[in-house]
Amino acid sequence: MKLSAYLSPSRHGVYYFRFPLPRAENDRRRTVRVSLRTKCPDRAGDLARYLASCGRLVRDNKTLVRLRQDQMRDMVRSYFVASLDRYTEKLNDNGLSEQSLDLLRQELAVHEDAISGTDDLSDLYFDPDDFRASTGLTDAEWAENEPDLRRKMRKTRRDQIKALLSRAESLDGHSFAQQPSQTPATPPQARSASLGDAYADFMAEHQHWSDQMAKKARGFLAVLLEYFGQDRLMAEITRNDASELKKIVQALPVNRNTKPETRDLPLMEAIEVTGVQKVSVEVVNNHLAMFFRFWDWAERHGHAPQKLFVGMKVAKAKQTKGGRKAYTKDQTAKLYAELTENHSGLVKKDDHKWGALLGLFTGARLNEIAQLEVGDVAQDDGIWFLNITDDGNKKKRVKANACRRKVPLHSELIRLGFLDWVTTKAKEPRLFMSFSDDQKDGYGRNLGRWFNGPFLKGIGMKEGGLVFHSLRHTMVRRLAQADVPDGSRMGGRAAVRRSPKGAER
């Protein structure tokens, strides 16, 4: 075996194990890179031989080709790291007694029998749930690949045991336990979890997050994992390391994973690409906020010895102009007239009419309106209201828990016939059936595009800062002008509790 194909030293002298992934159709072959955490060539060679013996089965496994390259890389890399950790821990810390070796031989026999048989129905020495949790496979992906993945895991574990037994026999029966040192003992290094293990536990504990929140968390933390490496111990990462990562995040290209210039490049190469737009201060701070949240959780759960990324957010430049504005009284009167009388002929759908009117009279967010179900228009003690919630359709979402609220319907909406229109939708699952769901923007995308584009432009109100969300800013201002108490005002992020008494449209 030519180890030069697998081993490469970093500029600091630490050896890395590199392994080529199977080539997917119409895709360039990538490699998995794992730190061996040693500067000793002999030590690195021993660890590389072990991982290479495990990796041969990965290389020949056709099942992995059906997965995306990023999925394949993360899956294989996490298993290399876990295998290496277990192997080195047994060699360096605990040693292997003869009884332990006998247990390994028994396990090896079970794997050999399962591999040679026509069916692999036994889960002895094999935990499919643990494997699925560590790889992040969906139910559909697991169902598609389960037989091949089971065989692959069996074969990989078999080869791991063979390599371990071979290593033990090469030492001629000597114990792997450390011999007494003649030099003064040094304090043991504080143990901690690897980044990959802590990340898996962190995401597992936050399964209650919405799909959108979980997706954002995975995206932010993917940068951290790629920079430090999933096998990096959290105790080894310093404040200075965190500061360096902050600089990397500030240099991230916009849409790095989708733009042709950067989508196939590793992190450190992607940030060097010239002529591409860099992420905004807001995106940088969102990354840093998630890093802090993850590290705070890790420190509280014993995975890390200290908190990092504390107080590292980037200050935003003061805005002198631009941003969203509120509509004037004349502008809201014009909006109302166009939506109810349709002078310009721009309101061609009832969904557009009522969706925009609800925004005008309630100040609710775009997606909160567009995702309303028939049952969300309800009555309590003679008062009709909109129930803003994420209950019901699993695709419904709210910005935060505090955004779940009941918004009274203005009497003008009832006079205009909104409740009669709702009655005609009794058999529909949602009020606005022409609004389709978008993974990023929810159900509000169609309404927002129409209102912010053809509608505002057609009535001569297309200008910077005026969009659908400006209706919300307008409501905040009108409520304040009407002296509505803070507890009943929207107040930025606070919920709308009641319509402004005496406020203009």
C-alpha positions as CSV (number, residue, x, y, z in Angstrom):
1,M,0.0,0.0,0.0
2,K,1.4,3.4,-1.0
3,L,0.7,5.6,1.9
4,S,1.7,8.7,-0.1
5,A,-1.7,8.6,-1.8
6,Y,-3.4,8.8,1.6
7,L,-1.1,10.9,3.7
8,S,-0.4,14.7,3.5
9,P,1.2,16.9,6.1
10,S,-0.2,20.4,6.8
11,R,1.9,23.5,7.0
12,H,2.1,22.9,10.7
13,G,3.4,19.4,10.3
14,V,0.2,17.6,11.3
15,Y,-0.6,14.6,9.1
16,Y,-4.0,14.3,7.3
17,F,-5.6,11.2,5.8
18,R,-7.2,11.8,2.4
19,F,-9.5,9.4,0.8
20,P,-11.3,9.7,-2.6
21,L,-15.0,9.4,-2.8
22,P,-16.8,7.3,-5.4
23,R,-17.4,9.3,-8.6
24,A,-21.0,10.2,-9.1
25,E,-22.4,10.6,-12.6
26,N,-21.5,14.0,-14.2
27,D,-19.6,15.0,-11.1
28,R,-16.0,15.5,-10.2
29,R,-14.6,13.1,-7.7
30,R,-14.0,14.7,-4.2
31,T,-11.9,13.6,-1.3
32,V,-12.5,13.2,2.4
33,R,-9.8,14.8,4.6
34,V,-9.4,13.8,8.2
35,S,-6.8,15.0,10.7
36,L,-4.7,12.2,12.2
37,R,-3.7,14.6,15.1
38,T,0.0,13.5,15.0
39,K,3.2,14.8,13.6
40,C,4.9,11.4,13.8
41,P,5.3,9.8,10.4
42,D,5.3,6.2,11.8
43,R,2.2,6.9,13.9
44,A,0.5,8.6,11.0
45,G,1.3,5.6,8.7
46,D,-0.2,3.1,11.2
47,L,-3.4,5.1,11.5
48,A,-3.6,5.7,7.7
49,R,-3.3,1.9,7.0
50,Y,-6.1,1.2,9.4
51,L,-8.4,3.9,7.8
52,A,-7.4,2.8,4.3
53,S,-8.4,-0.8,5.1
54,C,-11.8,0.5,6.2
55,G,-12.1,2.8,3.2
56,R,-11.7,0.1,0.5
57,L,-15.3,-1.0,1.1
58,V,-16.5,2.6,1.0
59,R,-14.8,3.1,-2.3
60,D,-16.4,0.0,-3.9
61,N,-19.9,0.7,-2.5
62,K,-22.1,1.7,-5.4
63,T,-24.9,2.7,-3.1
64,L,-23.2,5.9,-2.1
65,V,-23.2,7.1,-5.7
66,R,-26.9,7.5,-5.5
67,L,-26.5,10.1,-2.8
68,R,-25.4,13.7,-3.4
69,Q,-21.7,14.5,-3.1
70,D,-22.1,16.6,0.0
71,Q,-24.2,13.8,1.7
72,M,-21.7,11.2,0.7
73,R,-18.7,13.2,1.9
74,D,-20.3,14.0,5.3
75,M,-21.4,10.4,5.9
76,V,-18.1,8.8,5.0
77,R,-16.1,11.4,6.8
78,S,-18.1,11.1,10.1
79,Y,-17.5,7.4,10.1
80,F,-13.8,7.7,9.4
81,V,-13.5,10.1,12.3
82,A,-15.6,7.9,14.7
83,S,-13.5,4.9,13.7
84,L,-10.2,6.7,14.2
85,D,-11.3,8.0,17.6
86,R,-12.3,4.6,18.8
87,Y,-9.1,3.0,17.5
88,T,-6.7,5.5,18.9
89,E,-8.5,5.6,22.3
90,K,-8.2,1.9,22.7
91,L,-4.6,1.9,21.6
92,N,-3.5,4.9,23.7
93,D,-5.7,5.0,26.8
94,N,-7.3,1.7,27.8
95,G,-5.3,-1.0,26.1
96,L,-6.8,-4.3,25.0
97,S,-6.9,-7.2,27.4
98,E,-7.1,-10.8,26.2
99,Q,-10.7,-10.8,27.2
100,S,-11.4,-7.8,25.0
101,L,-9.6,-9.5,22.1
102,D,-11.8,-12.6,22.6
103,L,-14.9,-10.4,22.5
104,L,-13.7,-8.8,19.3
105,R,-13.2,-12.2,17.7
106,Q,-16.7,-13.2,18.7
107,E,-18.1,-10.0,17.1
108,L,-16.0,-10.7,14.0
109,A,-17.6,-14.1,13.6
110,V,-21.1,-12.6,13.9
111,H,-20.3,-10.1,11.1
112,E,-18.8,-12.8,8.9
113,D,-21.9,-15.0,9.3
114,A,-24.2,-12.0,8.5
115,I,-22.2,-11.0,5.4
116,S,-22.0,-14.5,4.0
117,G,-25.7,-15.2,4.6
118,T,-28.5,-14.3,2.1
119,D,-30.3,-12.1,4.6
120,D,-29.0,-9.7,7.2
121,L,-31.9,-9.6,9.7
122,S,-29.9,-9.5,12.9
123,D,-29.1,-6.2,14.6
124,L,-26.5,-7.8,16.9
125,Y,-23.5,-5.5,17.2
126,F,-25.2,-3.1,14.8
127,D,-27.4,-0.2,15.7
128,P,-29.2,1.1,12.6
129,D,-30.8,4.0,14.6
130,D,-27.4,5.2,15.8
131,F,-26.1,5.0,12.2
132,R,-29.1,7.0,10.9
133,A,-28.8,9.6,13.6
134,S,-25.1,10.1,12.9
135,T,-25.5,10.4,9.1
136,G,-28.7,12.4,9.1
137,L,-30.4,10.2,6.5
138,T,-34.1,10.9,5.9
139,D,-36.7,8.1,6.1
140,A,-36.9,8.0,2.3
141,E,-33.1,7.8,1.9
142,W,-32.8,5.1,4.5
143,A,-35.6,3.0,2.9
144,E,-33.9,3.4,-0.5
145,N,-30.4,2.4,0.6
146,E,-31.0,0.3,3.8
147,P,-29.9,-3.2,2.5
148,D,-26.7,-1.9,0.9
149,L,-25.9,0.4,3.8
150,R,-26.4,-2.5,6.3
151,R,-24.0,-4.7,4.3
152,K,-21.5,-1.9,4.0
153,M,-21.5,-1.2,7.8
154,R,-21.1,-4.9,8.5
155,K,-18.1,-5.2,6.1
156,T,-16.6,-2.0,7.4
157,R,-16.9,-3.1,11.0
158,R,-15.5,-6.5,10.0
159,D,-12.4,-5.0,8.5
160,Q,-12.0,-2.6,11.5
161,I,-11.9,-5.6,13.8
162,K,-9.5,-7.5,11.5
163,A,-7.1,-4.5,11.4
164,L,-7.3,-4.2,15.2
165,L,-6.6,-7.9,15.8
166,S,-3.8,-7.8,13.3
167,R,-2.2,-4.8,15.1
168,A,-2.5,-6.7,18.4
169,E,-0.9,-9.8,17.0
170,S,2.0,-7.7,15.5
171,L,2.9,-6.7,19.1
172,D,3.3,-10.3,19.9
173,G,0.7,-10.3,22.7
174,H,2.0,-7.3,24.5
175,S,-0.6,-5.1,26.2
176,F,-1.6,-1.8,24.5
177,A,-1.7,-0.2,28.0
178,Q,0.7,2.6,28.5
179,Q,3.9,1.6,30.3
180,P,5.0,3.6,33.4
181,S,6.9,6.6,32.3
182,Q,10.2,7.6,33.9
183,T,9.5,11.3,33.3
184,P,7.3,13.3,35.7
185,A,3.6,12.9,34.9
186,T,2.0,15.9,33.2
187,P,-1.6,16.9,34.0
188,P,-4.0,15.2,31.6
189,Q,-5.5,17.4,28.9
190,A,-9.1,18.3,29.6
191,R,-11.4,15.9,27.6
192,S,-14.1,17.2,25.4
193,A,-16.4,16.2,22.6
194,S,-15.4,16.5,19.0
195,L,-17.3,19.2,17.0
196,G,-19.1,16.5,15.0
197,D,-20.4,14.7,18.0
198,A,-21.4,17.9,19.8
199,Y,-23.2,19.1,16.6
200,A,-25.1,15.9,16.3
201,D,-26.3,16.1,19.9
202,F,-27.1,19.8,19.5
203,M,-29.3,19.2,16.5
204,A,-31.0,16.1,18.0
205,E,-31.9,18.2,21.1
206,H,-33.5,20.9,18.9
207,Q,-35.8,18.6,16.8
208,H,-38.7,20.9,17.9
209,W,-37.3,23.6,15.6
210,S,-39.3,24.4,12.4
211,D,-37.9,23.0,9.2
212,Q,-36.8,26.6,8.3
213,M,-35.0,27.2,11.5
214,A,-33.3,23.8,11.4
215,K,-32.2,24.4,7.8
216,K,-30.7,27.8,8.8
217,A,-28.9,26.3,11.8
218,R,-27.4,23.5,9.6
219,G,-26.3,26.1,7.1
220,F,-24.5,28.3,9.6
221,L,-22.9,25.5,11.5
222,A,-21.7,23.8,8.3
223,V,-19.2,26.7,7.9
224,L,-17.9,26.1,11.5
225,L,-17.6,22.4,10.9
226,E,-15.8,22.8,7.6
227,Y,-13.3,25.3,9.0
228,F,-12.3,23.4,12.1
229,G,-13.1,19.9,11.0
230,Q,-15.7,17.6,12.6
231,D,-13.0,15.6,14.5
232,R,-11.5,18.7,16.1
233,L,-11.9,18.6,19.9
234,M,-13.8,21.6,21.3
235,A,-11.2,22.0,24.1
236,E,-8.5,22.7,21.5
237,I,-10.4,25.6,19.9
238,T,-9.4,29.0,21.4
239,R,-10.7,32.5,21.4
240,N,-8.1,33.4,18.8
241,D,-9.4,30.5,16.6
242,A,-12.9,31.9,17.0
243,S,-11.7,35.4,16.0
244,E,-10.1,33.9,12.8
245,L,-13.3,32.1,11.9
246,K,-15.1,35.5,12.2
247,K,-12.8,36.9,9.5
248,I,-13.6,33.9,7.3
249,V,-17.3,34.4,7.7
250,Q,-17.0,38.1,6.8
251,A,-15.2,37.0,3.6
252,L,-17.9,34.5,2.6
253,P,-19.3,34.9,-1.0
254,V,-23.1,35.4,-1.3
255,N,-24.8,32.1,-2.2
256,R,-21.5,30.3,-2.1
257,N,-23.1,26.8,-2.5
258,T,-25.1,27.7,-5.6
259,K,-23.0,30.2,-7.6
260,P,-20.9,28.5,-10.3
261,E,-17.8,30.4,-9.3
262,T,-17.8,29.0,-5.7
263,R,-20.2,26.0,-5.4
264,D,-17.6,23.3,-5.9
265,L,-14.8,25.0,-3.9
266,P,-13.7,24.3,-0.3
267,L,-14.3,27.1,2.1
268,M,-10.7,28.5,2.1
269,E,-10.6,28.6,-1.7
270,A,-14.1,30.0,-2.0
271,I,-13.3,33.1,0.1
272,E,-10.4,33.9,-2.2
273,V,-12.5,34.1,-5.4
274,T,-12.5,37.7,-6.6
275,G,-15.3,39.6,-8.3
276,V,-18.1,38.0,-6.2
277,Q,-20.3,39.8,-3.7
278,K,-19.6,39.1,0.0
279,V,-22.4,38.4,2.5
280,S,-24.0,41.3,4.4
281,V,-23.3,42.3,8.0
282,E,-26.7,40.8,8.9
283,V,-25.7,37.4,7.5
284,V,-22.3,37.5,9.3
285,N,-24.0,38.3,12.6
286,N,-26.6,35.5,12.0
287,H,-23.6,33.1,11.6
288,L,-21.9,34.4,14.8
289,A,-25.1,34.2,16.8
290,M,-25.6,30.6,15.9
291,F,-22.0,29.8,16.7
292,F,-22.4,31.4,20.1
293,R,-25.7,29.5,20.7
294,F,-24.0,26.2,19.8
295,W,-21.0,26.9,22.0
296,D,-23.1,28.1,24.9
297,W,-25.1,24.9,24.7
298,A,-21.9,22.8,24.4
299,E,-20.3,24.4,27.5
300,R,-23.5,23.9,29.6
301,H,-23.6,20.2,28.6
302,G,-19.9,19.5,29.3
303,H,-18.8,19.2,25.6
304,A,-16.6,22.3,25.8
305,P,-14.6,23.9,28.6
306,Q,-15.5,27.5,27.8
307,K,-17.9,29.7,25.9
308,L,-16.7,31.2,22.6
309,F,-18.0,33.8,20.2
310,V,-19.2,36.0,23.0
311,G,-19.8,39.6,22.0
312,M,-18.3,39.1,18.5
313,K,-21.1,40.5,16.4
314,V,-20.2,43.1,13.8
315,A,-21.5,46.6,14.2
316,K,-23.9,47.7,11.5
317,A,-23.3,51.0,9.7
318,K,-25.9,53.7,10.4
319,Q,-28.4,54.0,7.6
320,T,-28.9,57.5,6.4
321,K,-31.6,56.7,3.9
322,G,-33.5,53.8,2.4
323,G,-35.2,51.0,4.3
324,R,-38.9,50.4,4.5
325,K,-41.2,53.4,4.9
326,A,-44.8,53.9,6.1
327,Y,-47.5,54.9,3.7
328,T,-49.0,58.4,4.0
329,K,-52.7,59.0,4.6
330,D,-53.2,59.9,1.0
331,Q,-51.4,56.7,-0.1
332,T,-53.4,54.4,2.1
333,A,-56.6,56.1,0.8
334,K,-55.5,55.4,-2.7
335,L,-54.6,51.8,-1.9
336,Y,-58.0,51.3,-0.4
337,A,-59.8,52.8,-3.4
338,E,-57.9,50.7,-5.9
339,L,-58.4,47.5,-4.0
340,T,-62.1,48.0,-3.5
341,E,-63.1,49.7,-6.7
342,N,-60.4,48.4,-9.0
343,H,-60.2,51.6,-11.1
344,S,-57.0,50.5,-12.9
345,G,-58.1,46.9,-13.5
346,L,-55.0,45.6,-11.7
347,V,-57.0,43.5,-9.1
348,K,-57.8,40.4,-11.1
349,K,-58.1,37.9,-8.3
350,D,-60.1,37.9,-5.1
351,D,-57.0,36.4,-3.4
352,H,-55.1,39.5,-4.3
353,K,-57.9,41.8,-3.2
354,W,-58.6,40.3,0.2
355,G,-55.0,39.5,0.9
356,A,-53.9,43.1,0.4
357,L,-56.9,44.5,2.3
358,L,-56.1,42.2,5.3
359,G,-52.6,43.6,5.2
360,L,-53.9,47.2,5.1
361,F,-56.4,46.8,8.0
362,T,-54.4,44.4,10.3
363,G,-50.7,45.1,9.7
364,A,-50.1,41.3,9.7
365,R,-47.1,39.9,7.9
366,L,-47.3,38.8,4.3
367,N,-46.9,35.0,5.0
368,E,-49.2,35.2,8.1
369,I,-52.0,36.4,5.8
370,A,-51.3,34.1,2.8
371,Q,-51.2,30.9,4.8
372,L,-54.6,31.5,6.6
373,E,-57.0,28.6,6.7
374,V,-60.8,28.9,6.7
375,G,-60.9,27.9,10.3
376,D,-58.5,30.8,11.2
377,V,-61.4,33.2,10.6
378,A,-63.3,32.8,13.9
379,Q,-65.6,34.5,16.3
380,D,-65.4,34.9,20.1
381,D,-68.0,36.7,22.2
382,G,-69.4,38.4,19.1
383,I,-66.0,39.6,17.8
384,W,-64.6,38.3,14.5
385,F,-60.9,37.8,14.4
386,L,-58.0,36.2,12.5
387,N,-56.2,33.5,14.4
388,I,-52.5,33.9,13.4
389,T,-50.9,30.5,14.2
390,D,-48.9,27.7,12.8
391,D,-51.5,25.1,13.8
392,G,-53.0,23.0,11.1
393,N,-51.2,22.7,7.8
394,K,-47.6,21.5,8.6
395,K,-46.3,24.1,6.2
396,K,-47.7,27.0,8.2
397,R,-45.1,29.0,10.1
398,V,-44.8,32.0,12.4
399,K,-41.8,34.1,13.0
400,A,-41.7,33.4,16.7
401,N,-43.9,31.9,19.5
402,A,-44.9,35.4,20.5
403,C,-46.3,36.0,17.0
404,R,-49.2,33.6,17.6
405,R,-52.1,35.9,18.3
406,K,-55.7,36.8,17.5
407,V,-56.2,39.9,15.4
408,P,-59.8,41.5,15.4
409,L,-61.3,42.1,12.0
410,H,-62.0,45.7,11.3
411,S,-65.7,46.5,10.8
412,E,-64.9,47.9,7.4
413,L,-63.7,44.5,6.2
414,I,-66.9,42.9,7.4
415,R,-68.9,45.7,5.6
416,L,-67.0,45.0,2.4
417,G,-68.1,41.4,2.5
418,F,-65.0,39.6,3.7
419,L,-67.0,37.1,5.8
420,D,-69.3,36.3,2.9
421,W,-66.3,35.6,0.8
422,V,-64.8,33.3,3.5
423,T,-68.1,31.4,3.5
424,T,-67.6,30.5,-0.2
425,K,-64.2,28.9,0.8
426,A,-65.8,26.5,3.3
427,K,-64.7,23.4,1.5
428,E,-61.2,24.6,0.7
429,P,-58.2,23.8,3.0
430,R,-56.9,27.4,2.8
431,L,-58.4,30.8,2.1
432,F,-56.0,31.8,-0.7
433,M,-55.7,28.7,-2.8
434,S,-53.9,30.5,-5.7
435,F,-50.9,31.2,-3.3
436,S,-48.5,28.2,-3.6
437,D,-45.9,27.3,-1.0
438,D,-42.3,28.3,-1.4
439,Q,-39.6,26.7,0.7
440,K,-38.0,30.0,1.5
441,D,-40.9,32.5,1.5
442,G,-43.8,30.3,2.5
443,Y,-47.2,31.0,1.0
444,G,-46.6,34.8,0.8
445,R,-44.4,34.8,-2.3
446,N,-47.2,35.1,-4.9
447,L,-49.0,37.9,-3.1
448,G,-45.8,39.8,-2.4
449,R,-44.7,39.7,-6.0
450,W,-48.0,41.0,-7.3
451,F,-48.4,43.8,-4.7
452,N,-44.8,45.0,-4.9
453,G,-44.6,44.7,-8.6
454,P,-47.5,45.2,-11.1
455,F,-49.9,46.6,-8.5
456,L,-47.8,49.4,-7.0
457,K,-46.2,50.2,-10.3
458,G,-49.6,50.3,-12.1
459,I,-51.0,52.8,-9.6
460,G,-47.9,55.0,-9.6
461,M,-46.7,54.2,-6.1
462,K,-43.6,52.2,-6.9
463,E,-40.8,53.8,-5.0
464,G,-37.9,52.8,-2.7
465,G,-39.0,51.6,0.7
466,L,-42.7,51.1,-0.1
467,V,-43.6,47.4,-0.2
468,F,-46.2,45.1,1.3
469,H,-44.4,45.1,4.6
470,S,-44.7,48.9,4.7
471,L,-48.4,48.2,5.6
472,R,-47.1,46.8,8.9
473,H,-44.9,49.9,9.5
474,T,-47.9,52.1,8.7
475,M,-50.1,50.2,11.3
476,V,-47.4,50.7,13.9
477,R,-47.3,54.4,13.3
478,R,-51.1,54.8,13.2
479,L,-51.5,52.9,16.5
480,A,-49.0,55.1,18.2
481,Q,-50.7,58.2,16.9
482,A,-54.0,56.9,18.3
483,D,-52.4,56.5,21.7
484,V,-53.0,52.8,21.8
485,P,-51.1,51.4,24.8
486,D,-47.9,49.6,24.2
487,G,-49.3,46.2,25.3
488,S,-51.9,46.5,22.5
489,R,-49.6,47.9,19.8
490,M,-47.5,45.9,17.4
491,G,-44.5,47.8,18.6
492,G,-42.1,46.4,16.0
493,R,-42.1,42.7,16.9
494,A,-45.0,42.7,19.4
495,A,-48.3,41.2,18.4
496,V,-51.3,43.1,17.2
497,R,-54.0,42.8,19.9
498,R,-56.8,45.0,18.6
499,S,-57.6,47.4,15.8
500,P,-56.8,51.1,16.3
501,K,-59.9,52.8,17.5
502,G,-60.4,56.0,15.6
503,A,-57.3,55.6,13.4
504,E,-57.6,56.3,9.7
505,R,-57.5,53.6,7.1
